[in-house]
Amino acid sequence: MNKQSGHLSEFQIAFRHFRRNRLAWTGVMILSLLYGGAVLADFLSPYSFKDENRNYSYAPPTSIHFFDNGRLAWPYVNGMKLSFDEYNKRVYQRDPAKHYPLQFLVKGEEYRFLGLFPCRRHFFGVEAPGRWYLLGADARGRDMFSRLLYGGRVSLTIGLMGAVIAFSLGLIIGGISGYYGGRLDNFLMRLCEMFMMVPGFYLLLALRAAVPDNFNSVQVYFSIVIILSFIGWAGLARIVRGMCLSLREREYVLAAKSLGLSDIRIILRHILPHTLSYSIFAVMLSIPGYILGESALSLIGLGIQDPYASWGNMLSDAMSIVRIKFAPWILSPAFLIFLTVVCFNVIGDALRDCLDPMLKAEGHRDG
Amino acid sequence: MPVEGGDGGVDVLLELKNIKKFFPIKHGGTDKRQRFVRAVDDVSLDIASGENLSLVGESGCGKTTLGRIALRLIPADGGSIVFNGEDISRIPNRYLKEYRKNMQMVFQDPYSSLDPRFTVRHILREAMTLTMNAYPTEDAQRDRMAELLEAVGLRQPDILSRYPHEFSGGERQRIAIARALVLNPRLLILDEAVSSLDVIIQQQLINLLADLQQRYHLTYFFISHNLRVVKKISRKIAVMYQGKIVEAAPAEEIFRNPLHPYTKELLAAAIDYKAIPHGRGIQMAPKARLVDQGQGHFVLEG
C-alpha cells in the first residue's frame, strides 16, 4: 500500500525492524542460496542426479589444483586410479597423466533450463572422459554435490508446501471455529484433538501406509506433502481459534457487522489478518518440522525413492558407522538439513521479535 | 414509553417493544440452577424520526446491550424491534443488510473500532462496496469520501492513505462517524461515542454531531453514562438502571425535575460530582411499570 506517501502499515514497520536483525538476514541469505541452488539445480550441477559410475563408488572429493609443475595454471583436476589395499578397501589415487581443466559452461547431459528450453551447458565441470566430485561420490558413484542440489528441490519445497497447506487449513478451520463458536466450534476442535492425540510420527507412518505403493515419484512427493500438512494443521487451528474468539469481540468486527458485511468477508478481512502476525512466525518455526518429517520418511525408505534424490534418502546411505568413517562426505545432506532448520528457526525467532510489538499493541487496544 | 407528540404526529423510526436479554451465569459448585443476569429486562422505547433520544445509566446497566440488540448485532431473548414500521426482529440474517444500511453504530472506543490494518481509504471503501450501485466508479467513491471527511471536519490532504494509529482519539472517532455515514443511514446509534475523549474534544464532537444531524437529517440514539454529555444534544432522555428504564422525559424535564431516586443520584453525580450515597439501595418491583406524570414524563412506579 502507499509506500510513497510515507504512511507505514504495521507490517511495513515490522519489516524495517526485521531488516535490522543481522542474524536473521544471514539466515535469509543462506536460505536464498539454498533455494536458488534447488531452482537452478540442473544448471548448477555438473552431473544429473542419476548419472552413476560404479568405478567411482565412494570416491572422495576431488582436489582442485592450481599449480602445474610449480607454475600457476588454470584450475584443473587429475584423473583417479582405483586400486585396493590389503583389506580390500578401495583406494583412489591421483593420476597425474590425466589432466582435465575446469571449465565454465561445460557441455554435459541435456536438460531443460528452468523447465523451458533444452540446454546442454552446465555451470562448471570437466570435459567428458574426466570426472570430478566436488563433495565426493555416493555408493553408486553419483556426484553428491549434484544430488544435494536436486535433493534440495524435494526437501526444501516439501517444507514450504506442507506449511502453506497446513497454514491455510489451520487458518480457515480455526477462523470458522472461533468466529461461529457453539456446536460447530465443538465439532471442529474435537476433530483437531483427534489429530493431535496420535503421536506425529506414527500418524505419518499410518498415513503413508494408506498410500498405494505403485505411485510414481511425483505422486509420492505430493502424497507426502499432503500427509505432512494433515498432521500439522491441527495445532495452528487451535491457536487461531483461540485468537478469533477474542478478535470477534473487537469493535471493528462489530462495526463491520453493523455495516452489513458478510461473515466470510469479516473472517477474511477483519479477523484472520490479525492472527497473521502470530501465524507467520508459527509457520516459519513449523517448516523445519516438515523438512525433518520428509527426511525421516525418506530415511527409512518410505519417502522419495532412489534414484530420485532428497536429503532424507541420501542420508539413508549414512546409516552405517563404517561408511561414515570411510566416506564422511555422505553426511553432507545432514549438514544442509541442519543449516536449513537453523535458518528457519533464526528467521522465525526474529519474526517473532519484530512482530511482537504488533501483538502487544493489539493487546493494548483491547481497551 | 409512548411517543411524545411534541412535533405533532411525528412518525416513529425505531420502536423497541418489551426487549429482553438475559445472560446465563456460569455456575460452579453444587448449585445446579441456571442463573441469569437480566441485562435488559422488558424495555420499550420509541425513537421518532429526526429526534434525539439519549439512554443514560451506569456501566453495566444494559444500555450498550440494548443498542446492540436494536441493530441485531446480538439476538434478543424476547420482544420485537420495529424499524420504520417493519418488524425486523425475526427476519433472517441475510435480509438484514437492507435494514443495516439505515441504522449505523458508532462505538465507544475509537482505538478498537477501526481496524488497525486498514487505511482510512480502505475503511471507507469497505462500506461503499456494499452499495456498489451508489458509487460505481472510482471517481464517485473518491468524491463521496472527500465529502464525508469534509463533513466530519477532517481536512488533512493525505488523510486517505493514513492508518488509524496515526490519528488522535478525536480524529479516529470522526473517521468512525464518517464510516457510519457512508451508507446514508437514517438512524445513528452512538454507543458512548464521546465517552473516551477529553472534555474539549467531547464538546467539538457533540457540535459536529449536531451539524451532521442538520445536514443529513439523522436520528440519534445516544447511549452514555454521562448526563452532562447528553444534556446539550438530546431532546429526550431515558434513564436505565439494572436493565430497566426507570425514568423517561424530555431533556429539560429530567434536569429540572428528576423524579426517580436513581435519576436524582445520577444527576447529583454528573453535575455536582457527588458520590452516589447508596448505589445499590434502590429497590425495583419486578413487575413495575412506567407511570405517566404528564408532559411526557414517565417514571417507574414503586
Interface residues (C-beta under 8 A of the other chain):
Chain A: M1 N2 S5 H7 L8 S9 E10 F11 R250 E251 Y252 L254 A255 A256 K257 S258 L259 G260 L261 R269 H270 P273 H274 A361 E362 R365 D366 G367
Chain B: R68 L71 L73 L96 K97 R100 K101 M103 Q104 M105 F107 Q108 D109 Y111 S112 S113 L114 D115 P116 R117 T119 E126 A127 L130 D158 S161 R162 Y163 H165 E166 A176 R179 V182 L183 S196
